[in-house]
Amino acid sequence: MDMSSLILYFSGTGNTEYVAGYLQRKLASLSVDAHLASIEHLKPEQTQDFDLLIIGFPIYAGAPPQFFKQYLDTLPKVRQKGLFVFCTKAMFTGQAIADVCEGLSGKGYVPIDYLQVGMPGSDALPFMSKESKYVQKALHKNYETMEEINEFAQKIAAAVNSIKQGKRVDSLRGKVSKGLPVLNALFQGIWDFGYGFAEKKIKPNFQANDQCVHCLQCVKQCPAKNISIINGKISFADRCYMCMRCINQCPQEAIQIGKRTLHKFRWKGPRGDFKPH
Ligand SMILES: Cc1cc2nc3c(=O)[nH]c(=O)nc-3n(C[C@H](O)[C@H](O)[C@H](O)COP(=O)(O)O)c2cc1C
């Protein structure tokens, strides 16, 4: 039997895109062809063309990004299709993987395995000085060989081969660890409080300063369609996903969050070349 696989992801600043691309290359080396697509370019119904779904997303506030979950909610129901899930994160994943697996199980997907990949924190980088240790570590980390992704690819390839040989997808169902409920609730409470506070400080304070040359990159690249030109000025509405793409991608480094990001670092993904469109 022939099998087609889809790696479906969202990436604000390039980390998840990098991991998705790495995984695709690794799978190709194991003779598994996987189509790569961002949720920004693939209609939910197009996922039906594939037999196996591999999804990837960044962690926001110990959870999957809300808009990502909303997208997943619109996926059509399927009959017993295999599912692999990965996230990229700086520190704390919360129940994000379990949450996504649960949602997609309800649509007929069978979660097989998952992976969390530690990456530089897209929420922290634009507030850090270019010389800071954190930035230097992010810039000099070895992204060329990522053992955990190699192993994940091997698990996916093994599942693909088993299904091809006629094994029932349901027999490959894996367990998603939920951790200790009390500890989870405690951490999640602290996280929600911290990010809730940060959100209030960050969201209303996006602005383009007088370095802006009106190239409109931010308008084109914002996944939330939150940026537009009003009366000749770059304006931010209230639909921001806080993905940090605009601030990192602006060629003039004109986009700021208040004054806290002035002359600070801008992140363009592990290879320094992330271009979302
Ligand atoms: C708004 C926001 C919230 C975040 N919250 C968390 C978090 O709770 N835990 C964590 O480990 N990383 C968190 N991060 C860091 C990202 O998950 C991480 O850097 C990820 O790799 C970014 O992926 P991307 O470059 O594909 O957007 C957050 C980032 C942003 C922008």
The ligand as a Gaussian input file, in Angstrom:
#p B3LYP/6-31G(d) Opt

LIG

0 1
 C        3.754000      34.556000      23.139000
 C        4.756000      33.478000      23.399000
 C        4.607000      32.636000      24.468000
 C        5.537000      31.624000      24.714000
 N        5.320000      30.780000      25.769000
 C        6.194000      29.775000      25.997000
 C        5.963000      28.859000      27.073000
 O        4.980000      28.917000      27.807000
 N        6.846000      27.882000      27.276000
 C        7.961000      27.738000      26.485000
 O        8.724000      26.830000      26.730000
 N        8.201000      28.579000      25.442000
 C        7.341000      29.588000      25.178000
 N        7.558000      30.441000      24.121000
 C        8.746000      30.226000      23.259000
 C        8.389000      29.515000      21.960000
 O        7.520000      28.432000      22.181000
 C        9.637000      28.968000      21.273000
 O       10.633000      29.926000      21.156000
 C        9.300000      28.401000      19.904000
 O       10.382000      27.640000      19.460000
 C        8.998000      29.474000      18.870000
 O        8.747000      28.855000      17.642000
 P        8.617000      29.630000      16.271000
 O        9.943000      30.298000      16.031000
 O        8.341000      28.564000      15.284000
 O        7.516000      30.607000      16.395000
 C        6.658000      31.468000      23.852000
 C        6.802000      32.323000      22.753000
 C        5.877000      33.324000      22.519000
 C        6.056000      34.220000      21.328000

